[in-house]
Amino acid sequence: MYESFYGLSAKPFQLKPDPSFFYGSKGHKRAMAYLEYGLSQGEGFIVLTGEVGAGKTTLMRNLFRRLESDRIVAVQIVNTHIDSNDILTLVAAAFGLPYAKTSKAALLLEIEQFLQRCDRQGKRVLLVVDEAQNLTSETLEELRMLSNFQTDNAPLLQTFLLGQPEFKKTLLNQKMQQLRQRVIATYHLGPLDEQETKAYIEHRLKTAGWQNDPAIDDDAFRLIHLSTGGIPRKINLLCDRMFMMGCLEELHHFGEDAVKVVVNDFQQEFDSPDVEAETNMTKQSVADVQEDSYPAKADLEKMESRLVRMEKSVLFVLDLLKQNLSFGNVKNDFNKR
């Protein structure tokens, strides 16, 4: 929506991981170096941890984009709330193998034959398991057993495990000793610092064709970092909302106040209500609440402000629709001629 208003070619702050918007912070560059090293070894497990929204999946997709697709078969599993009996089914499905009503022994045989076919074709197979912190020790053991498939010279499968920080505790479990011995590279992806937060935002904007409209103050960048803790996904959420507000309010400059408005909006939407205040309010009789009381005015002002924003949003969308319809009619007339 705001892309058109600010002359952007794409939405710069989408939540979906997109390697074309990849920003190489110091931490991301180090993580990429570890991943590339692990990949060059062609065996074992590579572990990447980080907070929710730190950019683990985007980092992995950026790595895959740089691989030679004709020599690499890479698949990803994201649904990890499963037990050990289902992980082989998911692996088989990810490889495009038959899995319905198939026994465990048959699944293992199908997977092994698939890996051997890839090896004969000169291809390496990579299995990426996202949200690894949800895996049980039994499920991880099943994945470890898959790493036993190998030729006389090399393993047939390499596995990447992406998880939140608590996954480290799982790996430290005594049951995980054999798996730990097969981990050849591990890295924890931390948050962006203040300078990197600014560079990250500017990088995404420039990738989308930003021409310094809107202009963004250093104070705004500082508050964005403070409010998000330098977590890329949180930065995207805040900036996306800020640009939407800027579009509705027709702003071409973002300062600290603009960030505060968005942060306050998030707090009102997601923070839990003050139970004590609500309890005290219910104890008052309706007669005690005057029509011109300050809380009532504040609520009305907030409601009016939101209605104005909604009205502008509707008008803006209608205007875009009219433009698109007008363009479509002109195109149809041209085709008829």
Buried (B, 14 or more C-beta within 10 A) or exposed (E): EBBEBBEBEEBBBEEEBBBEBBBBBEBBEBBBEBBBEBBEEEBBBBBBBBBEBBBBBBBBBBBBEEBEEEEBBBBBBEEBEBEBEBBBBBBBBBBEBEBEEBEEEBBBEBBBEBBBEBBEEEBBBBBBBBBBBBBBBEBBBBBBEBBEBBEEEEBBBBBBBBBBBEBBEBBEEEEBEEBBEBBBBBBBBBBBBBEBBBBBBBBBBEBBEBEEEBEBBEEBBBBBBEBBEBBBBBBBBBBBBBBBBBBBEEBEEBBBEBBEBBBEBBEEEEEEEEEEEEEEEEEEEEEEEEEEEEEEEEEEEEEEEEEEBEEBBEEBEEEEEEEEEEEEEEEEEEEEE
